[in-house]
Amino acid sequence: MSDLDYWREELMKAIATEDFIIEGRCVLIRMRDAGILKQAAYDLFIKMLVEGEGVLTEDEDDRLRELSGVAYGHCAPSFRVWNK
C-alpha cells in the first residue's frame, strides 16, 4: 500500500464517522506531522473527489468537500492544521 493509499483509506474512515470533521482533522494533523504539505493534502482530496465521481455517495462527497476546506485552511483560524 502506498502512502497516498494509506491516507486515502484513513480519510474515508474519518468521513464515515458521526464526528467526521473532528476525526478528519485528526487525520490531517497526522498527515502534517508525517511531513505532508498542505497542497499535497488538498491535491489528495481533489483526486479522491475526481476518482470517486459516480462511486461516492452524495454524503461522502459532501463530507470530503467540507473536510478539504479544513485542509486548505477555509475554517476558523483555531481549527487550521497548516499555518502556511
Biopython code that builds the backbone (N, CA, C, O; Angstrom):
import numpy as np
from Bio.PDB.StructureBuilder import StructureBuilder

atoms = [
    (1, "MET", "N", (0.850, -1.180, 0.000)),
    (1, "MET", "CA", (0.000, 0.000, 0.000)),
    (1, "MET", "C", (0.892, 1.239, 0.000)),
    (1, "MET", "O", (1.808, 1.364, 0.813)),
    (2, "SER", "N", (0.605, 2.149, -0.928)),
    (2, "SER", "CA", (1.386, 3.375, -0.994)),
    (2, "SER", "C", (0.947, 4.330, 0.119)),
    (2, "SER", "O", (-0.090, 4.139, 0.755)),
    (3, "ASP", "N", (1.757, 5.354, 0.332)),
    (3, "ASP", "CA", (1.413, 6.365, 1.340)),
    (3, "ASP", "C", (0.076, 7.031, 1.016)),
    (3, "ASP", "O", (-0.753, 7.241, 1.902)),
    (4, "LEU", "N", (-0.126, 7.361, -0.265)),
    (4, "LEU", "CA", (-1.380, 8.008, -0.645)),
    (4, "LEU", "C", (-2.574, 7.097, -0.408)),
    (4, "LEU", "O", (-3.631, 7.547, 0.035)),
    (5, "ASP", "N", (-2.400, 5.813, -0.704)),
    (5, "ASP", "CA", (-3.488, 4.861, -0.455)),
    (5, "ASP", "C", (-3.802, 4.783, 1.034)),
    (5, "ASP", "O", (-4.967, 4.703, 1.426)),
    (6, "TYR", "N", (-2.766, 4.808, 1.856)),
    (6, "TYR", "CA", (-2.962, 4.769, 3.304)),
    (6, "TYR", "C", (-3.774, 5.976, 3.762)),
    (6, "TYR", "O", (-4.750, 5.830, 4.497)),
    (7, "TRP", "N", (-3.367, 7.177, 3.323)),
    (7, "TRP", "CA", (-4.054, 8.387, 3.758)),
    (7, "TRP", "C", (-5.464, 8.451, 3.192)),
    (7, "TRP", "O", (-6.379, 8.928, 3.863)),
    (8, "ARG", "N", (-5.648, 7.976, 1.965)),
    (8, "ARG", "CA", (-6.992, 7.921, 1.369)),
    (8, "ARG", "C", (-7.901, 7.048, 2.234)),
    (8, "ARG", "O", (-9.040, 7.411, 2.527)),
    (9, "GLU", "N", (-7.377, 5.901, 2.631)),
    (9, "GLU", "CA", (-8.147, 4.985, 3.477)),
    (9, "GLU", "C", (-8.475, 5.621, 4.824)),
    (9, "GLU", "O", (-9.592, 5.483, 5.322)),
    (10, "GLU", "N", (-7.515, 6.309, 5.407)),
    (10, "GLU", "CA", (-7.734, 6.970, 6.697)),
    (10, "GLU", "C", (-8.791, 8.076, 6.585)),
    (10, "GLU", "O", (-9.632, 8.228, 7.471)),
    (11, "LEU", "N", (-8.741, 8.838, 5.501)),
    (11, "LEU", "CA", (-9.738, 9.886, 5.298)),
    (11, "LEU", "C", (-11.128, 9.300, 5.082)),
    (11, "LEU", "O", (-12.116, 9.839, 5.581)),
    (12, "MET", "N", (-11.207, 8.199, 4.341)),
    (12, "MET", "CA", (-12.504, 7.554, 4.109)),
    (12, "MET", "C", (-13.073, 7.015, 5.426)),
    (12, "MET", "O", (-14.280, 7.083, 5.656)),
    (13, "LYS", "N", (-12.212, 6.487, 6.276)),
    (13, "LYS", "CA", (-12.674, 6.027, 7.599)),
    (13, "LYS", "C", (-13.206, 7.216, 8.403)),
    (13, "LYS", "O", (-14.234, 7.114, 9.073)),
    (14, "ALA", "N", (-12.500, 8.331, 8.328)),
    (14, "ALA", "CA", (-12.897, 9.514, 9.102)),
    (14, "ALA", "C", (-14.255, 10.046, 8.647)),
    (14, "ALA", "O", (-15.092, 10.391, 9.481)),
    (15, "ILE", "N", (-14.484, 10.117, 7.333)),
    (15, "ILE", "CA", (-15.750, 10.687, 6.870)),
    (15, "ILE", "C", (-16.924, 9.745, 7.115)),
    (15, "ILE", "O", (-18.080, 10.145, 6.979)),
    (16, "ALA", "N", (-16.637, 8.511, 7.470)),
    (16, "ALA", "CA", (-17.710, 7.554, 7.773)),
    (16, "ALA", "C", (-18.193, 7.677, 9.217)),
    (16, "ALA", "O", (-19.153, 7.014, 9.610)),
    (17, "THR", "N", (-17.533, 8.519, 10.005)),
    (17, "THR", "CA", (-17.900, 8.660, 11.413)),
    (17, "THR", "C", (-18.885, 9.802, 11.606)),
    (17, "THR", "O", (-19.019, 10.676, 10.750)),
    (18, "GLU", "N", (-19.558, 9.781, 12.722)),
    (18, "GLU", "CA", (-20.521, 10.834, 13.047)),
    (18, "GLU", "C", (-19.828, 12.184, 13.197)),
    (18, "GLU", "O", (-20.335, 13.201, 12.723)),
    (19, "ASP", "N", (-18.683, 12.194, 13.850)),
    (19, "ASP", "CA", (-17.911, 13.422, 14.060)),
    (19, "ASP", "C", (-16.806, 13.528, 13.008)),
    (19, "ASP", "O", (-15.629, 13.663, 13.341)),
    (20, "PHE", "N", (-17.200, 13.465, 11.739)),
    (20, "PHE", "CA", (-16.222, 13.371, 10.651)),
    (20, "PHE", "C", (-15.275, 14.561, 10.581)),
    (20, "PHE", "O", (-14.124, 14.404, 10.173)),
    (21, "ILE", "N", (-15.735, 15.749, 10.972)),
    (21, "ILE", "CA", (-14.843, 16.913, 10.916)),
    (21, "ILE", "C", (-13.718, 16.766, 11.941)),
    (21, "ILE", "O", (-12.555, 17.017, 11.623)),
    (22, "ILE", "N", (-14.050, 16.369, 13.143)),
    (22, "ILE", "CA", (-13.036, 16.189, 14.192)),
    (22, "ILE", "C", (-12.118, 15.032, 13.833)),
    (22, "ILE", "O", (-10.896, 15.150, 13.922)),
    (23, "GLU", "N", (-12.709, 13.915, 13.429)),
    (23, "GLU", "CA", (-11.899, 12.741, 13.059)),
    (23, "GLU", "C", (-11.024, 13.057, 11.849)),
    (23, "GLU", "O", (-9.848, 12.696, 11.811)),
    (24, "GLY", "N", (-11.605, 13.730, 10.871)),
    (24, "GLY", "CA", (-10.838, 14.091, 9.679)),
    (24, "GLY", "C", (-9.710, 15.045, 9.992)),
    (24, "GLY", "O", (-8.616, 14.922, 9.441)),
    (25, "ARG", "N", (-9.968, 16.000, 10.875)),
    (25, "ARG", "CA", (-8.910, 16.929, 11.279)),
    (25, "ARG", "C", (-7.771, 16.185, 11.956)),
    (25, "ARG", "O", (-6.605, 16.525, 11.760)),
    (26, "CYS", "N", (-8.096, 15.176, 12.747)),
    (26, "CYS", "CA", (-7.052, 14.358, 13.385)),
    (26, "CYS", "C", (-6.193, 13.662, 12.330)),
    (26, "CYS", "O", (-4.973, 13.578, 12.471)),
    (27, "VAL", "N", (-6.833, 13.166, 11.281)),
    (27, "VAL", "CA", (-6.076, 12.541, 10.183)),
    (27, "VAL", "C", (-5.192, 13.596, 9.519)),
    (27, "VAL", "O", (-4.027, 13.327, 9.224)),
    (28, "LEU", "N", (-5.731, 14.787, 9.283)),
    (28, "LEU", "CA", (-4.941, 15.853, 8.667)),
    (28, "LEU", "C", (-3.738, 16.236, 9.532)),
    (28, "LEU", "O", (-2.656, 16.504, 9.009)),
    (29, "ILE", "N", (-3.923, 16.261, 10.826)),
    (29, "ILE", "CA", (-2.801, 16.568, 11.733)),
    (29, "ILE", "C", (-1.732, 15.488, 11.617)),
    (29, "ILE", "O", (-0.539, 15.790, 11.584)),
    (30, "ARG", "N", (-2.158, 14.239, 11.556)),
    (30, "ARG", "CA", (-1.194, 13.136, 11.388)),
    (30, "ARG", "C", (-0.470, 13.255, 10.043)),
    (30, "ARG", "O", (0.728, 12.985, 9.952)),
    (31, "MET", "N", (-1.199, 13.659, 9.008)),
    (31, "MET", "CA", (-0.574, 13.861, 7.698)),
    (31, "MET", "C", (0.484, 14.963, 7.785)),
    (31, "MET", "O", (1.606, 14.803, 7.303)),
    (32, "ARG", "N", (0.108, 16.077, 8.404)),
    (32, "ARG", "CA", (1.052, 17.196, 8.571)),
    (32, "ARG", "C", (2.289, 16.746, 9.331)),
    (32, "ARG", "O", (3.418, 17.048, 8.943)),
    (33, "ASP", "N", (2.060, 16.016, 10.423)),
    (33, "ASP", "CA", (3.174, 15.558, 11.241)),
    (33, "ASP", "C", (4.059, 14.540, 10.514)),
    (33, "ASP", "O", (5.225, 14.357, 10.863)),
    (34, "ALA", "N", (3.488, 13.881, 9.499)),
    (34, "ALA", "CA", (4.251, 12.933, 8.682)),
    (34, "ALA", "C", (5.019, 13.648, 7.563)),
    (34, "ALA", "O", (5.724, 13.013, 6.778)),
    (35, "GLY", "N", (4.873, 14.986, 7.502)),
    (35, "GLY", "CA", (5.626, 15.766, 6.529)),
    (35, "GLY", "C", (4.879, 16.094, 5.250)),
    (35, "GLY", "O", (5.471, 16.604, 4.299)),
    (36, "ILE", "N", (3.600, 15.811, 5.218)),
    (36, "ILE", "CA", (2.808, 16.122, 4.028)),
    (36, "ILE", "C", (2.430, 17.600, 4.055)),
    (36, "ILE", "O", (1.930, 18.113, 5.056)),
    (37, "LEU", "N", (2.677, 18.264, 2.948)),
    (37, "LEU", "CA", (2.379, 19.685, 2.837)),
    (37, "LEU", "C", (0.899, 19.911, 2.568)),
    (37, "LEU", "O", (0.195, 19.022, 2.091)),
    (38, "LYS", "N", (0.440, 21.122, 2.884)),
    (38, "LYS", "CA", (-0.966, 21.474, 2.719)),
    (38, "LYS", "C", (-1.441, 21.230, 1.287)),
    (38, "LYS", "O", (-2.512, 20.658, 1.085)),
    (39, "GLN", "N", (-0.670, 21.648, 0.304)),
    (39, "GLN", "CA", (-1.088, 21.494, -1.096)),
    (39, "GLN", "C", (-1.190, 20.023, -1.480)),
    (39, "GLN", "O", (-2.092, 19.643, -2.227)),
    (40, "ALA", "N", (-0.282, 19.193, -0.983)),
    (40, "ALA", "CA", (-0.333, 17.757, -1.281)),
    (40, "ALA", "C", (-1.587, 17.125, -0.673)),
    (40, "ALA", "O", (-2.213, 16.261, -1.289)),
    (41, "ALA", "N", (-1.947, 17.554, 0.523)),
    (41, "ALA", "CA", (-3.164, 17.042, 1.162)),
    (41, "ALA", "C", (-4.388, 17.472, 0.358)),
    (41, "ALA", "O", (-5.287, 16.670, 0.105)),
    (42, "TYR", "N", (-4.415, 18.731, -0.037)),
    (42, "TYR", "CA", (-5.535, 19.242, -0.820)),
    (42, "TYR", "C", (-5.618, 18.517, -2.170)),
    (42, "TYR", "O", (-6.709, 18.178, -2.629)),
    (43, "ASP", "N", (-4.476, 18.285, -2.795)),
    (43, "ASP", "CA", (-4.448, 17.555, -4.064)),
    (43, "ASP", "C", (-5.009, 16.149, -3.906)),
    (43, "ASP", "O", (-5.668, 15.635, -4.810)),
    (44, "LEU", "N", (-4.751, 15.527, -2.762)),
    (44, "LEU", "CA", (-5.304, 14.200, -2.497)),
    (44, "LEU", "C", (-6.831, 14.262, -2.439)),
    (44, "LEU", "O", (-7.505, 13.379, -2.969)),
    (45, "PHE", "N", (-7.376, 15.288, -1.806)),
    (45, "PHE", "CA", (-8.832, 15.449, -1.769)),
    (45, "PHE", "C", (-9.400, 15.588, -3.183)),
    (45, "PHE", "O", (-10.408, 14.964, -3.516)),
    (46, "ILE", "N", (-8.753, 16.401, -4.002)),
    (46, "ILE", "CA", (-9.219, 16.597, -5.384)),
    (46, "ILE", "C", (-9.195, 15.260, -6.124)),
    (46, "ILE", "O", (-10.146, 14.912, -6.824)),
    (47, "LYS", "N", (-8.124, 14.533, -5.967)),
    (47, "LYS", "CA", (-8.004, 13.222, -6.630)),
    (47, "LYS", "C", (-9.102, 12.278, -6.148)),
    (47, "LYS", "O", (-9.712, 11.572, -6.950)),
    (48, "MET", "N", (-9.351, 12.264, -4.850)),
    (48, "MET", "CA", (-10.395, 11.392, -4.299)),
    (48, "MET", "C", (-11.767, 11.776, -4.852)),
    (48, "MET", "O", (-12.580, 10.902, -5.151)),
    (49, "LEU", "N", (-12.025, 13.063, -4.987)),
    (49, "LEU", "CA", (-13.317, 13.522, -5.496)),
    (49, "LEU", "C", (-13.479, 13.186, -6.977)),
    (49, "LEU", "O", (-14.551, 12.757, -7.402)),
    (50, "VAL", "N", (-12.430, 13.378, -7.757)),
    (50, "VAL", "CA", (-12.493, 13.075, -9.189)),
    (50, "VAL", "C", (-12.659, 11.574, -9.403)),
    (50, "VAL", "O", (-13.518, 11.141, -10.171)),
    (51, "GLU", "N", (-11.835, 10.785, -8.722)),
    (51, "GLU", "CA", (-11.914, 9.333, -8.874)),
    (51, "GLU", "C", (-13.209, 8.770, -8.291)),
    (51, "GLU", "O", (-13.683, 7.717, -8.717)),
    (52, "GLY", "N", (-13.771, 9.471, -7.324)),
    (52, "GLY", "CA", (-14.977, 8.999, -6.661)),
    (52, "GLY", "C", (-16.261, 9.408, -7.343)),
    (52, "GLY", "O", (-17.347, 9.022, -6.912)),
    (53, "GLU", "N", (-16.143, 10.201, -8.423)),
    (53, "GLU", "CA", (-17.342, 10.652, -9.124)),
    (53, "GLU", "C", (-18.134, 9.437, -9.621)),
    (53, "GLU", "O", (-17.625, 8.608, -10.376)),
    (54, "GLY", "N", (-19.377, 9.359, -9.181)),
    (54, "GLY", "CA", (-20.229, 8.235, -9.549)),
    (54, "GLY", "C", (-20.060, 7.023, -8.656)),
    (54, "GLY", "O", (-20.809, 6.053, -8.770)),
    (55, "VAL", "N", (-19.067, 7.074, -7.759)),
    (55, "VAL", "CA", (-18.801, 5.966, -6.839)),
    (55, "VAL", "C", (-19.138, 6.368, -5.404)),
    (55, "VAL", "O", (-19.754, 5.608, -4.656)),
    (56, "LEU", "N", (-18.719, 7.579, -5.040)),
    (56, "LEU", "CA", (-19.005, 8.079, -3.700)),
    (56, "LEU", "C", (-20.491, 8.371, -3.556)),
    (56, "LEU", "O", (-21.153, 8.768, -4.514)),
    (57, "THR", "N", (-21.004, 8.173, -2.357)),
    (57, "THR", "CA", (-22.374, 8.600, -2.096)),
    (57, "THR", "C", (-22.386, 10.122, -2.027)),
    (57, "THR", "O", (-21.333, 10.749, -1.908)),
    (58, "GLU", "N", (-23.551, 10.705, -2.102)),
    (58, "GLU", "CA", (-23.661, 12.161, -2.008)),
    (58, "GLU", "C", (-23.128, 12.644, -0.659)),
    (58, "GLU", "O", (-22.465, 13.679, -0.585)),
    (59, "ASP", "N", (-23.419, 11.897, 0.405)),
    (59, "ASP", "CA", (-22.949, 12.247, 1.744)),
    (59, "ASP", "C", (-21.420, 12.183, 1.812)),
    (59, "ASP", "O", (-20.792, 13.084, 2.367)),
    (60, "GLU", "N", (-20.818, 11.131, 1.254)),
    (60, "GLU", "CA", (-19.355, 11.016, 1.254)),
    (60, "GLU", "C", (-18.731, 12.176, 0.487)),
    (60, "GLU", "O", (-17.748, 12.767, 0.934)),
    (61, "ASP", "N", (-19.305, 12.499, -0.667)),
    (61, "ASP", "CA", (-18.807, 13.608, -1.475)),
    (61, "ASP", "C", (-18.883, 14.920, -0.684)),
    (61, "ASP", "O", (-17.918, 15.684, -0.643)),
    (62, "ASP", "N", (-20.025, 15.169, -0.066)),
    (62, "ASP", "CA", (-20.202, 16.391, 0.726)),
    (62, "ASP", "C", (-19.197, 16.466, 1.868)),
    (62, "ASP", "O", (-18.612, 17.518, 2.125)),
    (63, "ARG", "N", (-19.005, 15.352, 2.544)),
    (63, "ARG", "CA", (-18.085, 15.335, 3.685)),
    (63, "ARG", "C", (-16.644, 15.546, 3.244)),
    (63, "ARG", "O", (-15.890, 16.260, 3.906)),
    (64, "LEU", "N", (-16.257, 14.929, 2.129)),
    (64, "LEU", "CA", (-14.901, 15.141, 1.608)),
    (64, "LEU", "C", (-14.689, 16.603, 1.237)),
    (64, "LEU", "O", (-13.637, 17.178, 1.516)),
    (65, "ARG", "N", (-15.695, 17.196, 0.607)),
    (65, "ARG", "CA", (-15.580, 18.604, 0.217)),
    (65, "ARG", "C", (-15.457, 19.511, 1.446)),
    (65, "ARG", "O", (-14.665, 20.453, 1.454)),
    (66, "GLU", "N", (-16.236, 19.221, 2.464)),
    (66, "GLU", "CA", (-16.169, 20.021, 3.687)),
    (66, "GLU", "C", (-14.814, 19.872, 4.371)),
    (66, "GLU", "O", (-14.234, 20.852, 4.839)),
    (67, "LEU", "N", (-14.319, 18.647, 4.426)),
    (67, "LEU", "CA", (-13.026, 18.401, 5.058)),
    (67, "LEU", "C", (-11.878, 18.979, 4.236)),
    (67, "LEU", "O", (-10.858, 19.380, 4.797)),
    (68, "SER", "N", (-12.034, 19.025, 2.915)),
    (68, "SER", "CA", (-10.985, 19.628, 2.082)),
    (68, "SER", "C", (-10.825, 21.107, 2.412)),
    (68, "SER", "O", (-9.729, 21.658, 2.303)),
    (69, "GLY", "N", (-11.916, 21.746, 2.814)),
    (69, "GLY", "CA", (-11.830, 23.140, 3.235)),
    (69, "GLY", "C", (-10.965, 23.306, 4.476)),
    (69, "GLY", "O", (-10.238, 24.290, 4.607)),
    (70, "VAL", "N", (-11.045, 22.352, 5.375)),
    (70, "VAL", "CA", (-10.190, 22.371, 6.566)),
    (70, "VAL", "C", (-8.730, 22.177, 6.145)),
    (70, "VAL", "O", (-7.836, 22.855, 6.652)),
    (71, "ALA", "N", (-8.503, 21.262, 5.229)),
    (71, "ALA", "CA", (-7.136, 21.017, 4.752)),
    (71, "ALA", "C", (-6.549, 22.283, 4.128)),
    (71, "ALA", "O", (-5.372, 22.590, 4.318)),
    (72, "TYR", "N", (-7.372, 23.006, 3.389)),
    (72, "TYR", "CA", (-6.883, 24.190, 2.697)),
    (72, "TYR", "C", (-6.863, 25.435, 3.582)),
    (72, "TYR", "O", (-6.286, 26.456, 3.207)),
    (73, "GLY", "N", (-7.489, 25.354, 4.751)),
    (73, "GLY", "CA", (-7.467, 26.476, 5.678)),
    (73, "GLY", "C", (-8.701, 27.345, 5.625)),
    (73, "GLY", "O", (-8.707, 28.444, 6.179)),
    (74, "HIS", "N", (-9.748, 26.876, 4.967)),
    (74, "HIS", "CA", (-11.011, 27.614, 4.904)),
    (74, "HIS", "C", (-11.861, 27.229, 6.112)),
    (74, "HIS", "O", (-12.902, 26.582, 5.993)),
    (75, "CYS", "N", (-11.382, 27.649, 7.268)),
    (75, "CYS", "CA", (-12.047, 27.336, 8.537)),
    (75, "CYS", "C", (-11.578, 28.365, 9.562)),
    (75, "CYS", "O", (-10.768, 29.241, 9.259)),
    (76, "ALA", "N", (-12.092, 28.242, 10.752)),
    (76, "ALA", "CA", (-11.671, 29.157, 11.820)),
    (76, "ALA", "C", (-10.157, 29.026, 12.039)),
    (76, "ALA", "O", (-9.616, 27.922, 11.984)),
    (77, "PRO", "N", (-9.482, 30.139, 12.284)),
    (77, "PRO", "CA", (-8.033, 30.082, 12.491)),
    (77, "PRO", "C", (-7.612, 29.058, 13.547)),
    (77, "PRO", "O", (-6.579, 28.406, 13.395)),
    (78, "SER", "N", (-8.382, 28.915, 14.588)),
    (78, "SER", "CA", (-8.027, 27.963, 15.642)),
    (78, "SER", "C", (-8.171, 26.507, 15.216)),
    (78, "SER", "O", (-7.676, 25.610, 15.899)),
    (79, "PHE", "N", (-8.852, 26.264, 14.084)),
    (79, "PHE", "CA", (-9.087, 24.908, 13.599)),
    (79, "PHE", "C", (-8.135, 24.523, 12.474)),
    (79, "PHE", "O", (-8.109, 23.370, 12.045)),
    (80, "ARG", "N", (-7.356, 25.487, 11.996)),
    (80, "ARG", "CA", (-6.432, 25.220, 10.888)),
    (80, "ARG", "C", (-5.367, 24.216, 11.279)),
    (80, "ARG", "O", (-4.922, 24.166, 12.426)),
    (81, "VAL", "N", (-4.969, 23.417, 10.301)),
    (81, "VAL", "CA", (-3.947, 22.386, 10.515)),
    (81, "VAL", "C", (-2.588, 22.907, 10.063)),
    (81, "VAL", "O", (-1.591, 22.760, 10.770)),
    (82, "TRP", "N", (-2.556, 23.510, 8.891)),
    (82, "TRP", "CA", (-1.323, 24.099, 8.364)),
    (82, "TRP", "C", (-1.432, 25.602, 8.501)),
    (82, "TRP", "O", (-2.452, 26.184, 8.131)),
    (83, "ASN", "N", (-0.407, 26.235, 9.022)),
    (83, "ASN", "CA", (-0.434, 27.684, 9.214)),
    (83, "ASN", "C", (-0.032, 28.449, 7.973)),
    (83, "ASN", "O", (-0.308, 29.643, 7.860)),
    (84, "LYS", "N", (0.611, 27.782, 7.051)),
    (84, "LYS", "CA", (1.089, 28.475, 5.835)),
    (84, "LYS", "C", (0.320, 27.995, 4.650)),
    (84, "LYS", "O", (0.563, 28.448, 3.531)),
]
sb = StructureBuilder()
sb.init_structure("model")
sb.init_model(0)
sb.init_chain("A")
sb.init_seg("    ")
for serial, (resi, resn, name, xyz) in enumerate(atoms, 1):
    if name == "N":
        sb.init_residue(resn, " ", resi, " ")
    sb.init_atom(name, np.array(xyz, "f"), 0.0, 1.0, " ", f" {name:<3s}", serial, name[0])
structure = sb.get_structure()
